[in-house]
Amino acid sequence: MIKGSVLRDAIISAANSISNNKKAVDELNVFPVPDGDTGTNMSMTIGNSVAELKNLPDDVEAGTVAKTAASALLRGARGNSGVILSLIFRGFSKALKGAKSVTGENIVAALETGVEGAYKSVMKPTEGTILTVARESAERAREVLRTKHDPVKIWDEVCKQAELTLSETPKLLPVLAKAGVVDAGGKGLLVIFCAMRDVFNGGKIVEPKNAKKKEAVTVDTFSSVVGDFDQDIHFTYCTEMIITKKSGCEDASKLRAYLETIGDCVVVVDDEDIIKVHVHTNDPGLAIQKGLQFGYINLPKIENMKLQHKARKKEAETKITPAKPEKKYGFVAVAAGVGIETMFKDIGVDRIVKGGQTMNPSTQDILAAIIQTPAEIVFVLPNNKNIIMAAEQAVKLADRKVCVLQTRTIPQGMSAMLAFDPDADFNTNRTEMTKALERVSTGMVTFAARDSDYDGHIIKQGEILCLENGKLSFVEKDLSKGAYKLTKKLVKGDSSYITILYGSDVSDDAAENLASHLRAKYPNMDINLISGGQPVYYYIISVE
């Protein structure tokens, strides 16, 4: 049998292991848009349990460990992969309820219960993903249980099956085969399972990488509690700048190569006249000095992520007092960008959860907004396909009725809100708001976060990606041309309205120039230009 303390240490080790390997898992993502990547989301999800697990005593029962971990994972779940991971561990909580230690039968029941919950949570389960790896691992555990009852030996076989299934994922998903990679979520799950296996077999807890380096980068106001949650912040300063290129400057790839030696999360977007830079580093001065070799520095921004993290943690730990219902309906929307947030508030949204692409909020973040909304019924607008599952998990934890609308884009969220009728009943509003969001065509213009061969497109890092209703439509080198061409593709014969939300990296003049060209092309259409201020997406365009 596996003692509770060993299970505790195994989960802590798994959290550290996926944190150490998250970049490698992130890089398996085949879709090149910048997003809340799989490895990062899984790491942040299970990492949310570490501090609570560390506080459990050595004589702790296995059931208590499983319950503690499952609760923390559920609250900290981010992105679809994080939610699925939390549901797998929820299976452990159910199967080990009241158990002092873990038996072979417990292992099998835990995996089967977790897999069942994970499959039910996904509207259209896709094989060749983390779901397949988890399911076939559970099936193998059941098979082994017929002849073996030692939980450690069963878990050894679980890991072997997970590795085998992962290797087969490209056969189930052609897009993986073409990219020459395995499924990212499945890989993350394998990393977690194997780290647990090593502890079950008597190994030591995996230590987080850069632990010594992190201690060297000190800030007097850090507390020990923040340190417990700091395992994902290896570099302190988020550094951004725009470089106006000087004549004859070197290729921007050399700047990118240098920045990768002093930090991570490096993005270098090379345009005709400028280079946009983003890097997490402990030496922002070195990044700026290197940038000066390529031209003139504009709008540099340096933020201490550890201090920001501490402030967010302190805010999260403050007990949230549920708002008493003062009205029948309330609204929560996920959004990023001052202009977009203001628009949602202007049309009736009560609470904004800051987040979106690259910033997937946790279930706890969404839950906090729900219970602080002074209404009997709360509609939630995730506005991103990778946030819907986390929002749906918050429904189970809320103290009031909640409806998560399936909004995958900001324009869909806006249209749903505008279709709300305060005099209609709940079912009518849910139906009409859903119909409204389904009528919206959304175009999004962003940049390629990595080189990729995707869906027939050979894509280079930094190129302009134009997405039509979430799918890659074409690749461009010129931002304005890309946005104009994408809008033309969205316009149909019965289209009447075009709304253009331009992001924080687009100048007012450039946005107005795009709108002028579209007004000339479509003189009979109502074209609205709004400064959304959103990150990541240069333009978000809706056509109705």
Secondary structure, 3 states (H helix, E strand, C coil): CEEHHHHHHHHHHHHHHHHHHHHHHHCCCCCCCCCCCHHHHHHHHHHCCHHHHHCCCCCCCHHHHHHHHHHHHHHHCCHHHHHHHHHHHHHHHHHCCCCCEECHHHHHHHHHHHHHHHHHHCCCCCCCCHHHHHHHHHHHHHHHHCCCCCHHHHHHHHHHHHHHHHHHHHHHCHHHHHHCCCCHHHHHHHHHHHHHHHHHCCCCCCCCCCHHHHHHCCCCCCCHHHHHCCCCCCCCEEEEEEEEECCCCCCHHHHHHHHHHHEEEEEEEECCCEEEEEEEECCHHHHHHHHHCCEEEEEEEEEEHHHHHHHHHHHHHCCCCCCCCCEEEEEEEEECCHHHHHHHHHCCCCEEEECECCECCCHHHHHHHHHCCCEEEEEEECCCCCCHHHHHHHHHHCCCEEEECCCCCHHHHHHHHHCCCCCCCHHHHHHHHHHHHHCCEEEEEEECCCCEEECCEEECCCCEEEEECCEEEEEECCHHHHHHHHHHHHCCCCCCEEEEEECCCCCHHHHHHHHHHHHHHCCCCEEEEEECCCCCCCEEEEEC
